[in-house]
Amino acid sequence: MSKVAALMLVLLSLIASCVAFVNAVSDSERSRWDTWGSKASMPTERVTVSAAVVKGKIYVIGGNGDYHNTNEMYDPTTDTWTKKAPMPTPRKSFGIAVYKDKIYVIGGLTESDGGYYDGITGANEVYDPATDTWENKTSLPTRRYGIGANVIGGKIYVIGGKNASGRIDEVNEVYDPTTDTWTKMAPLPTRVSFYASAVVDNKIYVIGGTNGSVYGDLTQIYNPETDTWSKGAPIPFPVTGVGAGATTGVWAPKRIYVIGAVQPYGLADQGGNVIVVNNVQNQIYDPEKDAWTTGAALPIARILFGVAVVDDMLYAIGGTNSMIFSSYITFGDNQQYTPYGYGTISPVVSVVSPQNKKYISGNVSLAFAVNKPFMWTGYSLNGQDNITITGNTTLSGLSSGLYNITVYAKDSFENTGASETITFRITEPFPTMFVAVATVAVTVGLGLIVYFTKNKKKQVVNATKGS
């Protein structure tokens, strides 16, 4: 193969690997975008609940109607609920986070015989779904409720909320599960409780919330890597007591969905109580563009419910219709939301082997990873037709020369993703016969040198004796 032809082959392969392989979504799939559907209701109706996801299952824990320690698991695949081991400390309005397939329930408000704020707890209880058991860990140093908990880099960040003195707090405390210790980090610039929060691209978004007198519209963004805060575009409709979930970019575009709303202060009833009416919102934030849009609102107006995200589908579970806690109605409703662009994201394919280097063997391992379940995989070698494979394999019998390989994966929505094109070379091994002959020659040569050196010494000695 000429150098020009080889160069053209490389260029064509690189161009092919840069093409976006997104097939058209069917009209039936597109019609599901931005829609809500009803699923099996939660058996125990509750408000101020929190939800967490482990291995595709949703765990809805705690809450009140009474103060609950209830732990119920929802399986989206079978649309069924199962009771699990109850939480040791009955409570509501706590932070919840998942680390290494364990659920951390932190802080919250418990029932108290004393003053209202006496019931604020710093309890840090960990649930293991694999064993259906709970264990206690080091408590939250600044006990609070109305908080969120988010995981980044193997650490859990618990931000804001209302503390034991009844003050809205700006504290930001991070928990390290590996050492069971807490550390204070940069405080929240504008203190709030009962805010919405989510993580996108290793940043924590604290959205809305209340400072005790007004409902906020701020989007406060925390970067744990630099321990700094910044501001994003304000949410169009100020919120508190709402739910939020983030889509990951695997099945749907990366977005934060802030669901539910309440009447702002000043629009309360004559008793000063805030009542939910028909202003429930679905406000959608694009972190990349720092811009807000709106989507279909919850079919049932409610707040203080749990939100969970499974495979980029959102679930809103439980809640209430009112902030008047003496007369609110609790819900067990479980509604599923299909976000915009669901099913349009191509798989991300990463090639582990071969690498961009030389190989001396004609048998090279082909190993790759795909970021989502796939229906088909294959590869193209030197721009030839795709060869179907079911997983990692070996490229066998390759002769000396330059090679380019691209790996493809197709998901259940017919979206095809392509890896980076890898260029590698097979070279002939250094001739073993030549090495052997050279080794023998060197050995013989050294032997002769030693022989003649010794022989010369003997001649010198003999000549000396003869004289």
LUMKOL-459333 format. One record per residue (C-alpha): residue in one letter; residue number from 1; z, x, y. Coordinates in pm, whole numbers, padded with zeros to 5 digits. Example, Ala and Ser with C-alpha at 12.3 -4.5 7.8 and 13.67 -1.06 7.14 Angstrom:
# residues 2
<res=A; n=1; pz=00780; px=01230; py=-00450> $
<res=S; n=2; pz=00714; px=01367; py=-00106> $
# end
This chain:
# residues 467
<res=M; n=1; pz=00000; px=00000; py=00000> $
<res=S; n=2; pz=-00100; px=00144; py=00341> $
<res=K; n=3; pz=00159; px=00195; py=00614> $
<res=V; n=4; pz=-00014; px=-00069; py=00830> $
<res=A; n=5; pz=-00006; px=-00325; py=00550> $
<res=A; n=6; pz=00359; px=-00250; py=00479> $
<res=L; n=7; pz=00446; px=-00293; py=00847> $
<res=M; n=8; pz=00262; px=-00626; py=00863> $
<res=L; n=9; pz=00453; px=-00744; py=00555> $
<res=V; n=10; pz=00784; px=-00658; py=00719> $
<res=L; n=11; pz=00690; px=-00839; py=01040> $
<res=L; n=12; pz=00574; px=-01152; py=00857> $
<res=S; n=13; pz=00895; px=-01162; py=00654> $
<res=L; n=14; pz=01110; px=-01124; py=00964> $
<res=I; n=15; pz=00922; px=-01401; py=01143> $
<res=A; n=16; pz=00965; px=-01629; py=00842> $
<res=S; n=17; pz=01339; px=-01566; py=00834> $
<res=C; n=18; pz=01377; px=-01667; py=01199> $
<res=V; n=19; pz=01217; px=-02009; py=01156> $
<res=A; n=20; pz=01458; px=-02307; py=01179> $
<res=F; n=21; pz=01434; px=-02504; py=00857> $
<res=V; n=22; pz=01557; px=-02848; py=00962> $
<res=N; n=23; pz=01378; px=-03134; py=00796> $
<res=A; n=24; pz=01353; px=-03474; py=00960> $
<res=V; n=25; pz=01651; px=-03698; py=00889> $
<res=S; n=26; pz=01560; px=-04034; py=00743> $
<res=D; n=27; pz=01585; px=-04342; py=00963> $
<res=S; n=28; pz=01858; px=-04480; py=00737> $
<res=E; n=29; pz=02070; px=-04167; py=00786> $
<res=R; n=30; pz=02007; px=-04162; py=01161> $
<res=S; n=31; pz=02115; px=-04526; py=01190> $
<res=R; n=32; pz=02459; px=-04428; py=01061> $
<res=W; n=33; pz=02525; px=-04190; py=01349> $
<res=D; n=34; pz=02796; px=-04295; py=01594> $
<res=T; n=35; pz=02913; px=-04582; py=01374> $
<res=W; n=36; pz=03245; px=-04692; py=01228> $
<res=G; n=37; pz=03308; px=-04830; py=00882> $
<res=S; n=38; pz=03620; px=-04974; py=00720> $
<res=K; n=39; pz=03784; px=-04803; py=00425> $
<res=A; n=40; pz=04082; px=-04890; py=00206> $
<res=S; n=41; pz=04386; px=-04950; py=00427> $
<res=M; n=42; pz=04692; px=-04728; py=00411> $
<res=P; n=43; pz=04953; px=-04898; py=00187> $
<res=T; n=44; pz=05243; px=-04842; py=00430> $
<res=E; n=45; pz=05159; px=-04956; py=00783> $
<res=R; n=46; pz=05289; px=-04699; py=01031> $
<res=V; n=47; pz=05264; px=-04577; py=01390> $
<res=T; n=48; pz=05300; px=-04225; py=01540> $
<res=V; n=49; pz=05180; px=-04082; py=01209> $
<res=S; n=50; pz=05015; px=-03747; py=01152> $
<res=A; n=51; pz=04741; px=-03660; py=00904> $
<res=A; n=52; pz=04634; px=-03336; py=00735> $
<res=V; n=53; pz=04354; px=-03242; py=00496> $
<res=V; n=54; pz=04387; px=-03024; py=00186> $
<res=K; n=55; pz=04093; px=-02978; py=-00052> $
<res=G; n=56; pz=03915; px=-03290; py=00070> $
<res=K; n=57; pz=04220; px=-03519; py=00043> $
<res=I; n=58; pz=04396; px=-03673; py=00345> $
<res=Y; n=59; pz=04777; px=-03676; py=00357> $
<res=V; n=60; pz=04933; px=-03923; py=00604> $
<res=I; n=61; pz=05298; px=-03836; py=00658> $
<res=G; n=62; pz=05597; px=-03979; py=00846> $
<res=G; n=63; pz=05574; px=-04216; py=01143> $
<res=N; n=64; pz=05778; px=-04518; py=01230> $
<res=G; n=65; pz=05803; px=-04892; py=01217> $
<res=D; n=66; pz=06126; px=-04768; py=01080> $
<res=Y; n=67; pz=06155; px=-04388; py=01076> $
<res=H; n=68; pz=05944; px=-04294; py=00777> $
<res=N; n=69; pz=05948; px=-04009; py=00531> $
<res=T; n=70; pz=05650; px=-04169; py=00356> $
<res=N; n=71; pz=05376; px=-03940; py=00226> $
<res=E; n=72; pz=05056; px=-04112; py=00112> $
<res=M; n=73; pz=04736; px=-03940; py=00001> $
<res=Y; n=74; pz=04388; px=-04080; py=00058> $
<res=D; n=75; pz=04088; px=-03972; py=-00149> $
<res=P; n=76; pz=03765; px=-04036; py=00046> $
<res=T; n=77; pz=03556; px=-03993; py=-00269> $
<res=T; n=78; pz=03723; px=-04281; py=-00455> $
<res=D; n=79; pz=03849; px=-04472; py=-00147> $
<res=T; n=80; pz=04197; px=-04492; py=-00301> $
<res=W; n=81; pz=04555; px=-04417; py=-00196> $
<res=T; n=82; pz=04834; px=-04248; py=-00394> $
<res=K; n=83; pz=05203; px=-04212; py=-00307> $
<res=K; n=84; pz=05334; px=-03857; py=-00301> $
<res=A; n=85; pz=05677; px=-03691; py=-00270> $
<res=P; n=86; pz=05849; px=-03815; py=00050> $
<res=M; n=87; pz=05923; px=-03580; py=00336> $
<res=P; n=88; pz=06289; px=-03464; py=00336> $
<res=T; n=89; pz=06345; px=-03551; py=00706> $
<res=P; n=90; pz=06219; px=-03896; py=00815> $
<res=R; n=91; pz=06055; px=-03857; py=01157> $
<res=K; n=92; pz=05763; px=-03929; py=01389> $
<res=S; n=93; pz=05564; px=-03756; py=01667> $
<res=F; n=94; pz=05569; px=-03414; py=01500> $
<res=G; n=95; pz=05313; px=-03137; py=01474> $
<res=I; n=96; pz=05120; px=-03097; py=01150> $
<res=A; n=97; pz=04909; px=-02805; py=01030> $
<res=V; n=98; pz=04756; px=-02665; py=00711> $
<res=Y; n=99; pz=04776; px=-02302; py=00604> $
<res=K; n=100; pz=04668; px=-02176; py=00261> $
<res=D; n=101; pz=04652; px=-02532; py=00125> $
<res=K; n=102; pz=05010; px=-02612; py=00227> $
<res=I; n=103; pz=05105; px=-02868; py=00494> $
<res=Y; n=104; pz=05354; px=-02766; py=00765> $
<res=V; n=105; pz=05541; px=-03053; py=00936> $
<res=I; n=106; pz=05715; px=-02921; py=01247> $
<res=G; n=107; pz=05948; px=-03080; py=01504> $
<res=G; n=108; pz=05942; px=-03450; py=01587> $
<res=L; n=109; pz=06186; px=-03730; py=01654> $
<res=T; n=110; pz=06437; px=-03860; py=01400> $
<res=E; n=111; pz=06664; px=-04164; py=01405> $
<res=S; n=112; pz=06993; px=-04085; py=01577> $
<res=D; n=113; pz=07326; px=-04263; py=01622> $
<res=G; n=114; pz=07374; px=-04075; py=01949> $
<res=G; n=115; pz=07146; px=-04058; py=02250> $
<res=Y; n=116; pz=06770; px=-04089; py=02214> $
<res=Y; n=117; pz=06709; px=-03719; py=02262> $
<res=D; n=118; pz=06977; px=-03627; py=02006> $
<res=G; n=119; pz=06721; px=-03718; py=01743> $
<res=I; n=120; pz=06475; px=-03448; py=01846> $
<res=T; n=121; pz=06445; px=-03199; py=01561> $
<res=G; n=122; pz=06302; px=-02855; py=01507> $
<res=A; n=123; pz=06273; px=-02903; py=01131> $
<res=N; n=124; pz=05992; px=-02704; py=00968> $
<res=E; n=125; pz=05923; px=-02854; py=00626> $
<res=V; n=126; pz=05636; px=-02742; py=00405> $
<res=Y; n=127; pz=05458; px=-02960; py=00151> $
<res=D; n=128; pz=05265; px=-02813; py=-00141> $
<res=P; n=129; pz=05014; px=-03069; py=-00275> $
<res=A; n=130; pz=04956; px=-02858; py=-00586> $
<res=T; n=131; pz=05317; px=-02909; py=-00701> $
<res=D; n=132; pz=05402; px=-03223; py=-00497> $
<res=T; n=133; pz=05714; px=-03049; py=-00364> $
<res=W; n=134; pz=05873; px=-02971; py=-00027> $
<res=E; n=135; pz=06060; px=-02664; py=00100> $
<res=N; n=136; pz=06238; px=-02574; py=00424> $
<res=K; n=137; pz=06132; px=-02291; py=00653> $
<res=T; n=138; pz=06269; px=-02146; py=00978> $
<res=S; n=139; pz=06306; px=-02423; py=01237> $
<res=L; n=140; pz=06109; px=-02448; py=01560> $
<res=P; n=141; pz=06321; px=-02258; py=01819> $
<res=T; n=142; pz=06261; px=-02511; py=02099> $
<res=R; n=143; pz=06298; px=-02848; py=01928> $
<res=R; n=144; pz=06043; px=-03096; py=02058> $
<res=Y; n=145; pz=05841; px=-03408; py=01982> $
<res=G; n=146; pz=05507; px=-03541; py=02105> $
<res=I; n=147; pz=05353; px=-03207; py=02004> $
<res=G; n=148; pz=05047; px=-03073; py=01831> $
<res=A; n=149; pz=05024; px=-02786; py=01581> $
<res=N; n=150; pz=04708; px=-02581; py=01532> $
<res=V; n=151; pz=04619; px=-02290; py=01304> $
<res=I; n=152; pz=04425; px=-01982; py=01413> $
<res=G; n=153; pz=04422; px=-01646; py=01238> $
<res=G; n=154; pz=04687; px=-01746; py=00986> $
<res=K; n=155; pz=04939; px=-01848; py=01252> $
<res=I; n=156; pz=05056; px=-02193; py=01367> $
<res=Y; n=157; pz=05076; px=-02266; py=01740> $
<res=V; n=158; pz=05309; px=-02545; py=01858> $
<res=I; n=159; pz=05252; px=-02627; py=02223> $
<res=G; n=160; pz=05414; px=-02849; py=02487> $
<res=G; n=161; pz=05590; px=-03176; py=02405> $
<res=K; n=162; pz=05923; px=-03323; py=02516> $
<res=N; n=163; pz=06234; px=-03113; py=02454> $
<res=A; n=164; pz=06594; px=-03202; py=02370> $
<res=S; n=165; pz=06689; px=-03239; py=02736> $
<res=G; n=166; pz=06418; px=-03501; py=02784> $
<res=R; n=167; pz=06196; px=-03266; py=02983> $
<res=I; n=168; pz=05822; px=-03227; py=02924> $
<res=D; n=169; pz=05796; px=-02862; py=02818> $
<res=E; n=170; pz=05531; px=-02595; py=02871> $
<res=V; n=171; pz=05656; px=-02374; py=02586> $
<res=N; n=172; pz=05406; px=-02225; py=02340> $
<res=E; n=173; pz=05564; px=-02096; py=02019> $
<res=V; n=174; pz=05372; px=-01943; py=01730> $
<res=Y; n=175; pz=05488; px=-01943; py=01368> $
<res=D; n=176; pz=05389; px=-01674; py=01118> $
<res=P; n=177; pz=05407; px=-01822; py=00765> $
<res=T; n=178; pz=05395; px=-01477; py=00603> $
<res=T; n=179; pz=05713; px=-01358; py=00778> $
<res=D; n=180; pz=05872; px=-01701; py=00842> $
<res=T; n=181; pz=05930; px=-01607; py=01207> $
<res=W; n=182; pz=05859; px=-01755; py=01551> $
<res=T; n=183; pz=05731; px=-01583; py=01868> $
<res=K; n=184; pz=05687; px=-01712; py=02223> $
<res=M; n=185; pz=05338; px=-01691; py=02372> $
<res=A; n=186; pz=05182; px=-01767; py=02712> $
<res=P; n=187; pz=05310; px=-02108; py=02828> $
<res=L; n=188; pz=05093; px=-02414; py=02882> $
<res=P; n=189; pz=04978; px=-02409; py=03249> $
<res=T; n=190; pz=05024; px=-02785; py=03299> $
<res=R; n=191; pz=05301; px=-02920; py=03078> $
<res=V; n=192; pz=05218; px=-03232; py=02877> $
<res=S; n=193; pz=05327; px=-03425; py=02570> $
<res=F; n=194; pz=05142; px=-03669; py=02343> $
<res=Y; n=195; pz=04815; px=-03491; py=02412> $
<res=A; n=196; pz=04506; px=-03461; py=02192> $
<res=S; n=197; pz=04430; px=-03121; py=02042> $
<res=A; n=198; pz=04178; px=-02947; py=01819> $
<res=V; n=199; pz=04047; px=-02601; py=01731> $
<res=V; n=200; pz=03688; px=-02486; py=01782> $
<res=D; n=201; pz=03575; px=-02123; py=01746> $
<res=N; n=202; pz=03930; px=-01988; py=01736> $
<res=K; n=203; pz=04040; px=-02156; py=02057> $
<res=I; n=204; pz=04293; px=-02439; py=02095> $
<res=Y; n=205; pz=04195; px=-02732; py=02316> $
<res=V; n=206; pz=04484; px=-02932; py=02468> $
<res=I; n=207; pz=04334; px=-03249; py=02615> $
<res=G; n=208; pz=04499; px=-03515; py=02829> $
<res=G; n=209; pz=04860; px=-03607; py=02757> $
<res=T; n=210; pz=05136; px=-03719; py=02989> $
<res=N; n=211; pz=05374; px=-03531; py=03215> $
<res=G; n=212; pz=05609; px=-03830; py=03218> $
<res=S; n=213; pz=05461; px=-04004; py=03519> $
<res=V; n=214; pz=05082; px=-03991; py=03489> $
<res=Y; n=215; pz=04826; px=-03960; py=03214> $
<res=G; n=216; pz=04630; px=-03639; py=03230> $
<res=D; n=217; pz=04260; px=-03564; py=03231> $
<res=L; n=218; pz=04291; px=-03186; py=03189> $
<res=T; n=219; pz=04119; px=-02983; py=02920> $
<res=Q; n=220; pz=04343; px=-02678; py=02877> $
<res=I; n=221; pz=04203; px=-02405; py=02651> $
<res=Y; n=222; pz=04416; px=-02138; py=02482> $
<res=N; n=223; pz=04275; px=-01814; py=02344> $
<res=P; n=224; pz=04526; px=-01656; py=02102> $
<res=E; n=225; pz=04330; px=-01330; py=02090> $
<res=T; n=226; pz=04401; px=-01263; py=02459> $
<res=D; n=227; pz=04707; px=-01490; py=02491> $
<res=T; n=228; pz=04548; px=-01655; py=02795> $
<res=W; n=229; pz=04468; px=-02006; py=02917> $
<res=S; n=230; pz=04160; px=-02144; py=03090> $
<res=K; n=231; pz=04034; px=-02486; py=03196> $
<res=G; n=232; pz=03741; px=-02689; py=03069> $
<res=A; n=233; pz=03573; px=-02994; py=03217> $
<res=P; n=234; pz=03826; px=-03277; py=03260> $
<res=I; n=235; pz=03806; px=-03569; py=03020> $
<res=P; n=236; pz=03639; px=-03867; py=03196> $
<res=F; n=237; pz=03907; px=-04120; py=03100> $
<res=P; n=238; pz=04269; px=-03990; py=03116> $
<res=V; n=239; pz=04446; px=-04031; py=02782> $
<res=T; n=240; pz=04777; px=-03999; py=02603> $
<res=G; n=241; pz=04892; px=-04094; py=02255> $
<res=V; n=242; pz=04538; px=-04070; py=02123> $
<res=G; n=243; pz=04389; px=-03891; py=01824> $
<res=A; n=244; pz=04144; px=-03603; py=01809> $
<res=G; n=245; pz=03937; px=-03423; py=01550> $
<res=A; n=246; pz=03675; px=-03149; py=01557> $
<res=T; n=247; pz=03352; px=-03130; py=01362> $
<res=T; n=248; pz=03280; px=-02782; py=01229> $
<res=G; n=249; pz=02906; px=-02735; py=01260> $
<res=V; n=250; pz=02863; px=-02742; py=00882> $
<res=W; n=251; pz=02751; px=-03107; py=00846> $
<res=A; n=252; pz=02750; px=-03218; py=01211> $
<res=P; n=253; pz=02726; px=-03029; py=01543> $
<res=K; n=254; pz=03048; px=-02873; py=01673> $
<res=R; n=255; pz=03222; px=-03131; py=01889> $
<res=I; n=256; pz=03574; px=-03255; py=01969> $
<res=Y; n=257; pz=03617; px=-03633; py=01936> $
<res=V; n=258; pz=03904; px=-03783; py=02139> $
<res=I; n=259; pz=03956; px=-04135; py=02011> $
<res=G; n=260; pz=04162; px=-04420; py=02158> $
<res=A; n=261; pz=04303; px=-04474; py=02505> $
<res=V; n=262; pz=04572; px=-04660; py=02695> $
<res=Q; n=263; pz=04585; px=-04819; py=03037> $
<res=P; n=264; pz=04672; px=-04560; py=03301> $
<res=Y; n=265; pz=05003; px=-04593; py=03482> $
<res=G; n=266; pz=04962; px=-04842; py=03765> $
<res=L; n=267; pz=04781; px=-05084; py=03536> $
<res=A; n=268; pz=05090; px=-05172; py=03336> $
<res=D; n=269; pz=05243; px=-05514; py=03302> $
<res=Q; n=270; pz=05514; px=-05629; py=03543> $
<res=G; n=271; pz=05786; px=-05485; py=03324> $
<res=G; n=272; pz=05638; px=-05138; py=03362> $
<res=N; n=273; pz=05524; px=-05128; py=03002> $
<res=V; n=274; pz=05183; px=-04988; py=02918> $
<res=I; n=275; pz=04975; px=-05215; py=02700> $
<res=V; n=276; pz=04659; px=-05139; py=02510> $
<res=V; n=277; pz=04379; px=-05380; py=02593> $
<res=N; n=278; pz=04006; px=-05337; py=02530> $
<res=N; n=279; pz=03957; px=-04997; py=02689> $
<res=V; n=280; pz=03961; px=-04789; py=02373> $
<res=Q; n=281; pz=03735; px=-04487; py=02414> $
<res=N; n=282; pz=03558; px=-04233; py=02196> $
<res=Q; n=283; pz=03512; px=-03935; py=02427> $
<res=I; n=284; pz=03310; px=-03645; py=02289> $
<res=Y; n=285; pz=03343; px=-03287; py=02414> $
<res=D; n=286; pz=03083; px=-03014; py=02360> $
<res=P; n=287; pz=03270; px=-02680; py=02390> $
<res=E; n=288; pz=02950; px=-02479; py=02422> $
<res=K; n=289; pz=02821; px=-02684; py=02716> $
<res=D; n=290; pz=03168; px=-02772; py=02851> $
<res=A; n=291; pz=03049; px=-03130; py=02887> $
<res=W; n=292; pz=03168; px=-03479; py=02790> $
<res=T; n=293; pz=02975; px=-03777; py=02653> $
<res=T; n=294; pz=03090; px=-04103; py=02495> $
<res=G; n=295; pz=03045; px=-04260; py=02154> $
<res=A; n=296; pz=03122; px=-04586; py=01978> $
<res=A; n=297; pz=03482; px=-04696; py=02034> $
<res=L; n=298; pz=03725; px=-04781; py=01756> $
<res=P; n=299; pz=03661; px=-05136; py=01629> $
<res=I; n=300; pz=04034; px=-05213; py=01660> $
<res=A; n=301; pz=04210; px=-05116; py=01983> $
<res=R; n=302; pz=04501; px=-04892; py=01891> $
<res=I; n=303; pz=04686; px=-04572; py=01971> $
<res=L; n=304; pz=04937; px=-04336; py=01805> $
<res=F; n=305; pz=04735; px=-04313; py=01484> $
<res=G; n=306; pz=04647; px=-04015; py=01268> $
<res=V; n=307; pz=04304; px=-03851; py=01271> $
<res=A; n=308; pz=04164; px=-03642; py=00987> $
<res=V; n=309; pz=03826; px=-03473; py=00937> $
<res=V; n=310; pz=03672; px=-03431; py=00591> $
<res=D; n=311; pz=03325; px=-03275; py=00565> $
<res=D; n=312; pz=03273; px=-03354; py=00935> $
<res=M; n=313; pz=03345; px=-03726; py=00887> $
<res=L; n=314; pz=03637; px=-03856; py=01096> $
<res=Y; n=315; pz=03908; px=-04095; py=00976> $
<res=A; n=316; pz=04142; px=-04290; py=01209> $
<res=I; n=317; pz=04445; px=-04418; py=01016> $
<res=G; n=318; pz=04745; px=-04634; py=01114> $
<res=G; n=319; pz=04865; px=-04678; py=01472> $
<res=T; n=320; pz=04972; px=-04962; py=01699> $
<res=N; n=321; pz=04828; px=-05193; py=01961> $
<res=S; n=322; pz=05098; px=-05138; py=02223> $
<res=M; n=323; pz=05334; px=-04894; py=02387> $
<res=I; n=324; pz=05605; px=-05164; py=02398> $
<res=F; n=325; pz=05801; px=-05035; py=02101> $
<res=S; n=326; pz=06020; px=-05343; py=02079> $
<res=S; n=327; pz=05726; px=-05566; py=01999> $
<res=Y; n=328; pz=05434; px=-05355; py=01884> $
<res=I; n=329; pz=05218; px=-05433; py=01584> $
<res=T; n=330; pz=05173; px=-05154; py=01329> $
<res=F; n=331; pz=04845; px=-05099; py=01151> $
<res=G; n=332; pz=04744; px=-04958; py=00817> $
<res=D; n=333; pz=04375; px=-04967; py=00906> $
<res=N; n=334; pz=04161; px=-04678; py=00790> $
<res=Q; n=335; pz=03827; px=-04647; py=00966> $
<res=Q; n=336; pz=03563; px=-04382; py=00907> $
<res=Y; n=337; pz=03338; px=-04247; py=01182> $
<res=T; n=338; pz=02999; px=-04083; py=01128> $
<res=P; n=339; pz=02935; px=-03843; py=01419> $
<res=Y; n=340; pz=02614; px=-03775; py=01605> $
<res=G; n=341; pz=02375; px=-03542; py=01425> $
<res=Y; n=342; pz=02546; px=-03582; py=01089> $
<res=G; n=343; pz=02324; px=-03439; py=00815> $
<res=T; n=344; pz=02100; px=-03232; py=01044> $
<res=I; n=345; pz=02264; px=-02892; py=01008> $
<res=S; n=346; pz=02091; px=-02634; py=00788> $
<res=P; n=347; pz=02292; px=-02428; py=00539> $
<res=V; n=348; pz=02393; px=-02079; py=00650> $
<res=V; n=349; pz=02287; px=-01823; py=00389> $
<res=S; n=350; pz=02435; px=-01471; py=00386> $
<res=V; n=351; pz=02298; px=-01197; py=00159> $
<res=V; n=352; pz=02564; px=-00966; py=00015> $
<res=S; n=353; pz=02325; px=-00759; py=-00200> $
<res=P; n=354; pz=02078; px=-00593; py=-00169> $
<res=Q; n=355; pz=02150; px=-00419; py=00158> $
<res=N; n=356; pz=01917; px=-00243; py=00400> $
<res=K; n=357; pz=01916; px=00089; py=00213> $
<res=K; n=358; pz=01758; px=00291; py=-00069> $
<res=Y; n=359; pz=01818; px=00226; py=-00440> $
<res=I; n=360; pz=01730; px=00464; py=-00723> $
<res=S; n=361; pz=01738; px=00194; py=-00992> $
<res=G; n=362; pz=01466; px=-00064; py=-01045> $
<res=N; n=363; pz=01735; px=-00324; py=-01124> $
<res=V; n=364; pz=01905; px=-00448; py=-00806> $
<res=S; n=365; pz=02177; px=-00714; py=-00781> $
<res=L; n=366; pz=02093; px=-01024; py=-00575> $
<res=A; n=367; pz=02417; px=-01178; py=-00447> $
<res=F; n=368; pz=02454; px=-01429; py=-00164> $
<res=A; n=369; pz=02686; px=-01691; py=-00013> $
<res=V; n=370; pz=02614; px=-02038; py=00128> $
<res=N; n=371; pz=02854; px=-02216; py=00366> $
<res=K; n=372; pz=02816; px=-02562; py=00209> $
<res=P; n=373; pz=02727; px=-02727; py=-00124> $
<res=F; n=374; pz=02356; px=-02692; py=-00197> $
<res=M; n=375; pz=02101; px=-02872; py=-00413> $
<res=W; n=376; pz=01856; px=-02582; py=-00451> $
<res=T; n=377; pz=01839; px=-02207; py=-00391> $
<res=G; n=378; pz=01559; px=-01958; py=-00422> $
<res=Y; n=379; pz=01423; px=-01634; py=-00286> $
<res=S; n=380; pz=01096; px=-01486; py=-00170> $
<res=L; n=381; pz=01019; px=-01121; py=-00244> $
<res=N; n=382; pz=00761; px=-00951; py=-00021> $
<res=G; n=383; pz=00640; px=-01283; py=00116> $
<res=Q; n=384; pz=00544; px=-01420; py=-00226> $
<res=D; n=385; pz=00612; px=-01775; py=-00348> $
<res=N; n=386; pz=00976; px=-01880; py=-00376> $
<res=I; n=387; pz=01148; px=-01819; py=-00707> $
<res=T; n=388; pz=01416; px=-02077; py=-00793> $
<res=I; n=389; pz=01760; px=-01947; py=-00891> $
<res=T; n=390; pz=02090; px=-02121; py=-00960> $
<res=G; n=391; pz=02315; px=-01847; py=-00826> $
<res=N; n=392; pz=02355; px=-01471; py=-00811> $
<res=T; n=393; pz=02108; px=-01283; py=-01028> $
<res=T; n=394; pz=01941; px=-00942; py=-01080> $
<res=L; n=395; pz=01602; px=-00832; py=-00950> $
<res=S; n=396; pz=01471; px=-00648; py=-01256> $
<res=G; n=397; pz=01192; px=-00400; py=-01318> $
<res=L; n=398; pz=01118; px=-00311; py=-00957> $
<res=S; n=399; pz=00885; px=-00015; py=-00916> $
<res=S; n=400; pz=00912; px=00242; py=-00638> $
<res=G; n=401; pz=00831; px=00109; py=-00293> $
<res=L; n=402; pz=00942; px=-00099; py=00004> $
<res=Y; n=403; pz=01072; px=-00454; py=-00052> $
<res=N; n=404; pz=01169; px=-00747; py=00170> $
<res=I; n=405; pz=01372; px=-01041; py=00043> $
<res=T; n=406; pz=01475; px=-01372; py=00201> $
<res=V; n=407; pz=01710; px=-01619; py=00031> $
<res=Y; n=408; pz=01686; px=-01994; py=00095> $
<res=A; n=409; pz=01923; px=-02287; py=00030> $
<res=K; n=410; pz=01862; px=-02662; py=00059> $
<res=D; n=411; pz=02140; px=-02920; py=00103> $
<res=S; n=412; pz=02157; px=-03285; py=-00002> $
<res=F; n=413; pz=01997; px=-03390; py=00329> $
<res=E; n=414; pz=01689; px=-03173; py=00260> $
<res=N; n=415; pz=01788; px=-02924; py=00531> $
<res=T; n=416; pz=01680; px=-02573; py=00433> $
<res=G; n=417; pz=01847; px=-02259; py=00565> $
<res=A; n=418; pz=01711; px=-01906; py=00542> $
<res=S; n=419; pz=01902; px=-01580; py=00528> $
<res=E; n=420; pz=01824; px=-01276; py=00734> $
<res=T; n=421; pz=01537; px=-01086; py=00572> $
<res=I; n=422; pz=01671; px=-00777; py=00396> $
<res=T; n=423; pz=01451; px=-00467; py=00372> $
<res=F; n=424; pz=01528; px=-00216; py=00097> $
<res=R; n=425; pz=01348; px=00064; py=-00087> $
<res=I; n=426; pz=01330; px=00168; py=-00451> $
<res=T; n=427; pz=01289; px=00545; py=-00483> $
<res=E; n=428; pz=01216; px=00756; py=-00789> $
<res=P; n=429; pz=01524; px=00940; py=-00909> $
<res=F; n=430; pz=01527; px=01319; py=-00873> $
<res=P; n=431; pz=01346; px=01455; py=-01186> $
<res=T; n=432; pz=01607; px=01530; py=-01451> $
<res=M; n=433; pz=01378; px=01779; py=-01633> $
<res=F; n=434; pz=01345; px=01985; py=-01317> $
<res=V; n=435; pz=01721; px=01980; py=-01270> $
<res=A; n=436; pz=01774; px=02089; py=-01630> $
<res=V; n=437; pz=01518; px=02372; py=-01610> $
<res=A; n=438; pz=01657; px=02487; py=-01276> $
<res=T; n=439; pz=02009; px=02484; py=-01417> $
<res=V; n=440; pz=01901; px=02690; py=-01720> $
<res=A; n=441; pz=01713; px=02933; py=-01498> $
<res=V; n=442; pz=02012; px=02983; py=-01271> $
<res=T; n=443; pz=02242; px=03028; py=-01570> $
<res=V; n=444; pz=02012; px=03283; py=-01735> $
<res=G; n=445; pz=01964; px=03463; py=-01404> $
<res=L; n=446; pz=02337; px=03490; py=-01348> $
<res=G; n=447; pz=02380; px=03612; py=-01704> $
<res=L; n=448; pz=02122; px=03885; py=-01658> $
<res=I; n=449; pz=02282; px=03995; py=-01332> $
<res=V; n=450; pz=02620; px=04022; py=-01502> $
<res=Y; n=451; pz=02463; px=04208; py=-01797> $
<res=F; n=452; pz=02281; px=04463; py=-01586> $
<res=T; n=453; pz=02583; px=04510; py=-01362> $
<res=K; n=454; pz=02808; px=04585; py=-01661> $
<res=N; n=455; pz=02544; px=04807; py=-01821> $
<res=K; n=456; pz=02503; px=05007; py=-01500> $
<res=K; n=457; pz=02879; px=05058; py=-01480> $
<res=K; n=458; pz=02880; px=05190; py=-01838> $
<res=Q; n=459; pz=02600; px=05434; py=-01756> $
<res=V; n=460; pz=02793; px=05564; py=-01456> $
<res=V; n=461; pz=03108; px=05613; py=-01667> $
<res=N; n=462; pz=02917; px=05794; py=-01942> $
<res=A; n=463; pz=02745; px=06019; py=-01689> $
<res=T; n=464; pz=03082; px=06113; py=-01541> $
<res=K; n=465; pz=03225; px=06199; py=-01881> $
<res=G; n=466; pz=02921; px=06411; py=-01965> $
<res=S; n=467; pz=02965; px=06617; py=-01653> $
# end
